[in-house]
Amino acid sequence: MKEIWKFELEPQTGEQILDMPSGAQILTVQTQGENICLWAEVDSSEIYLPKEKRTFIVHFTGVSYTRKCDSYMGTCTVDHFMFHVFERLQNES
């Protein structure tokens, strides 16, 4: 059975790691209050399987960065700051 779950990132730049159910598919990135949130489709029949660590990278607009970012997830605003969220895919170099 499929469900939509919410996961929160800190509203700060840098790398952040979330434990997510294996196979979770990110649907959108938006803010809720002062938090950056990811909503993902999760197979709730699989929730007892081991979770996987997924790495997300958050950047401000106009700030240089050197971290490798593989997959753009979305852009959102907290207060007056624009945050851009990427996922680093673990199976790629």
C-alpha positions in Angstrom: 0.0 0.0 0.0 1.3 3.4 -0.9 1.4 6.4 1.5 2.9 9.9 1.3 5.3 10.7 4.2 7.0 13.9 5.1 10.7 14.3 5.9 12.3 17.5 7.3 15.6 19.1 6.4 17.2 21.9 8.4 16.9 25.4 6.9 20.7 25.7 6.5 23.1 25.0 3.8 25.2 21.9 3.5 24.9 18.2 3.5 22.1 16.5 5.5 21.4 12.8 5.8 17.9 11.4 6.2 16.9 7.8 7.0 14.2 6.9 4.6 12.4 3.6 3.8 14.0 1.8 0.9 12.5 2.9 -2.5 10.9 6.1 -1.2 10.2 8.3 -4.2 10.5 12.1 -3.6 7.4 13.9 -4.9 8.1 17.6 -3.9 10.2 19.9 -1.8 8.4 22.8 -0.1 8.4 24.7 3.1 6.1 24.2 6.0 6.5 26.8 8.7 10.3 27.3 9.2 11.2 23.9 7.8 12.3 22.6 4.5 10.2 19.5 3.8 10.4 16.6 1.4 7.2 14.6 0.7 7.8 11.1 -0.6 5.7 8.2 -1.8 6.5 5.2 0.5 5.4 1.6 0.2 3.9 1.2 3.7 4.0 -2.6 3.4 7.8 -2.3 3.2 8.3 -0.1 6.3 9.8 -2.8 8.4 12.6 -3.3 5.9 15.9 -1.6 6.7 15.9 2.1 5.9 18.5 3.6 3.6 20.5 6.8 4.3 19.9 9.4 1.6 22.1 12.5 1.3 20.6 15.8 0.5 22.5 19.0 -0.1 20.9 22.4 0.5 22.3 25.6 -1.1 21.5 29.3 -1.0 21.0 31.3 -4.2 24.2 33.0 -5.4 26.6 31.1 -3.2 29.4 29.0 -4.8 29.6 25.4 -3.9 31.9 22.5 -4.7 29.8 19.5 -3.4 28.7 17.1 -6.1 25.0 17.3 -6.6 23.3 14.7 -8.7 19.6 15.3 -8.7 17.7 18.5 -8.3 14.8 18.1 -5.9 13.3 21.6 -5.8 13.5 25.2 -4.5 11.7 26.8 -1.6 11.7 29.9 0.6 12.2 30.2 4.3 11.9 33.7 5.6 13.7 35.7 2.9 16.1 33.0 1.9 15.9 30.8 -1.2 17.0 27.2 -0.7 17.8 24.8 -3.5 17.7 21.1 -2.6 19.7 18.4 -4.4 20.2 14.7 -3.7 23.5 13.0 -3.9 23.0 9.6 -5.4 24.9 7.0 -3.4 25.4 4.6 -6.3 27.2 7.1 -8.5 30.8 8.4 -8.1 
